[in-house]
Amino acid sequence: MNGLCPQDKMNERFIRKKILWIGPAVNISLEPFIERNLDFERVNLNGIKNALSSARGIVFNHGNKPKQYLEGIQNFSPIALDYGLFVIAHVPNNFYFQLTRDILDEKFPSLINHQHFSLLWDEKPSKIAEIFARHEPMSSPHVELNINDSSSKIKLTKNEKLLLKRAFSDFCLITVRNLSGGRTEAKIFEVNGQIVGLAPKPLIPLPFFLKIESVENQKKEIMNYEKYVNNFIPFNLRPHLDLKRCISGFEKGLIVGDYIDADLLLDLAQKGRAKKEINHLFDITLNCWRRQTTQTKGKPGNFSSKKILQRFKKIIKLGAMITPKELKSLIQIKVKDFNYTNTLIHRDLHGKNIMVRSEEAVLIDFASVDWGPINEDCAALEVSISVERINLPGGKNLSKTDWKKFVLKIYSPEFLMVQMPTTLGLGDTEEKLWQSIKKVREIAFTQTSTKEEYSFTLAMRLLSISGTVASSDRDDFRKSFIYLLAEKIIIHLATL
């Protein structure tokens, strides 16, 4: 590296041609590697870590020490994958192929199923070289990158910092601040930083959003952008991924894109000022999705009875009449099927996934996009406003008694079936929330021929939320109590 300027050093992190070979390389022709502009280098297990930064891939070749070979695969594959390498385990015959597969299936299933790992049996050098030539390792880590996460409640692990040093390898400094997210296990951050530049001062770009999640979920979300977002959600009403920074490692992957600096629709709903934005969400932002329609017959929605059972002792004390399993049976036997519209839906349309910018609804988080009942998004947004998070200005909340009165009224079967009133006759906070919920219901009723269909969709959403993990004792009470609301709606629909 001597004699290189800072810009040359930075560019070198993006040029990764070296193929590391562990074990015997008898009769291996280098010509296929040379033809594909790849460098071939034999290394021993002790030298792997020092060679990862400049490598594109690694081969663990079976020799006359199978135990050492397997230990090398298990010990060094995870770090190689975190550095962006493609990993190949190469065996001489079918016997060792089956043996290696069985051992990895039992002890290391996450490796054998990884998209950047292959177990090959007596493969030609040309195929091995072609696998590496087609692999994009992205940049290697900028080891001197300063990552400041001191202001975040959620701290980054050593492996997560390694991935950030790859994703932001052109930066000299980044600061991460955790953001509140959805109900997934993902960690979500705002990232600000300084890019290495040739000018006297580093360049300071706009902030990014960063999501750290499982490799499987990362792959799914990127695929959702390609299939369902880029050509369907207006360009100015969604984030845009920075694909060169969306890297993956062994267990975790990064989603990186432009950060949306705007208000939460949920905050506006709690102030009674979200009606225009809700109209914009369904009429403009989601319009193209909602035109991809097919008609189907059945019962829209589903829920996990097993997850609800984890808090069912509390639910019984609140007055539940039947178990989740009995409720499922009642739905299957007694509740009539509906003729409903199927379309592309967000499937996690809570009030924190909708940002508001100049009365425009900007949609974020496309991890769950799929085909489903058109009114499931309406039900998700309504339940988010009424149940999931009622944090009012000044940090105050509805009292438990006031909240119970509110949801018991708006989710009573009788209330759902009648003409929606302008006001509820409750407190000012409840009236403000009702104005937003009323607007959502008006939109939902334009997409259904019966109020029973939307009532059922709401009940299924309430049951789905009832099975999620609680963030506090107050949240646990709410998620226990809403089971009763759903139960009453289902029992009523079963009698019609």
C-alpha positions, 0 to 999 in steps of 0.5 A: 500500500506504500506510495498510494494516495488516500483516494487510491487506497479507497478505490482498492477496497472496491477491486477484489480479485484474489481467490484464496485456496485452502488445502492441496491444489493438485492438478488445478489449472490457473488458466480459467482464473487468469481468463476471468481476471482473477488472482489465485493464491494458496494460503494456510488456515493461519493466514486467512484473516489477513487475506480477507480484505482483498479477496473475492472468494475462498475454497476449502479443498478437501485433503488428507486431513478431513477433520482439519478441513471441516474445522476450517470451514466452520471456523472461518466461513462466517468471517469470510462471508461477513467480509463479502467472500463467496465460500466453496467447500470442495470435496473429491468424491460423492462419499465426502460430499454426503458426509460433509453435507450431513455434518453441516446440516446438523451442526451448521445449517445456517451455513449450508443454506447461505446464498454465498456458500456452495458445497461442490464435488470434484468440480472443474476449475473452470466452474469454480472460477466462473462462480467467483467471477459472477460473485459481487463481493462489494467493498471490503471494510474500511478498518479506520472508519470511525463509527459513533453510536454513543447516542443510540440506545441500541448498540452495534455488535462487532460483526454489525460494525464490520458490515457498516465498515463495508457499506460505508467504506468511502466514509471517514466518520459515521454517526448512527442514531436508532429509530423506532421501528415495526414489530420485526427483529430489525435494528433501524438507524439514521446515519450521518457521516463524512465522505473521504474526499480530495478537497481539504474538507470531507464531503457531508452528504444527506443522511441515510436510513439503515436497517440491520436484519437477517440475510433472508429478510434483507434479500426479501425486502430488496426483492420487494423493491424490485418487484412491487415498489420501484414501478408502483409507488411514486418516486417522491413518495418512498425511500430509494435504496442505495444498492451498493451499500445494501451488503450482506454477511453471514447472519445479518444484511443491511438495507441502506437508502435515503432517510425520510425526514418528515412527521409520522402520520400517527402523530397527526392522527392523535392531533386530529389532523390526518384526514387529508393525508389518509386520503392522499395515502390511499388515493395517490401513494397506494393507488397503483397497488390498489388497481392490481385487483382480482376477486376471490371468495373466502375469509380474509386474514389469519392469526396465530392462536399459539402466540395468543396462548402465551398471554391467555391467562391474562385474557381470561381474567379480562373476561374472554369466553373462548380460547383462540383455538375455539375461536378459529373453529368458530370462524371456520364453521360459522362465519360466512365466506366473503366475496372480497378484492385481492390486491398488492398490500403493504401488510404492515401499514401502521402509523409509524410506516407512513411519513407526512411531508407537505400533506403527502403520505410517504410510505416506508418499510417494504419488508412485508409487501405481498398479495392480500385482501385490499382492506387489510391495509385499512384495518392495519392503519385503523388498529395502529391509530386506536390500539398500538400507540397512543402517545399524546403531546407532552408524553401523556396517554389516555388513561386505561379506563378512557382507552377501554371506553373508547375501543369498546365503543368503536369495536362493538359489533353494533357500532360497526354495523350502523351509520358512522356518527360524526362524534362519539360523545367521549373526550377530546382526545378520543374525538380526534382519534375518531376523525382519523379512524372514521376517514379510514373506514370511509375508504374501506367501505368503498372497497367492500359490499358489506360492513361485515367483511370489514368488521371481520378484517378488523377482528383478524387484525386485532387478533394478529396484534394480540399475539405480538410481543409487548413492549411494556406492561401497559402494552401487554394489557392492551394486547390482551384486551383487544382479544376480547374486542375481536372475540365479540366481533367474531361471535356476532358475525357467527350468528348472522 
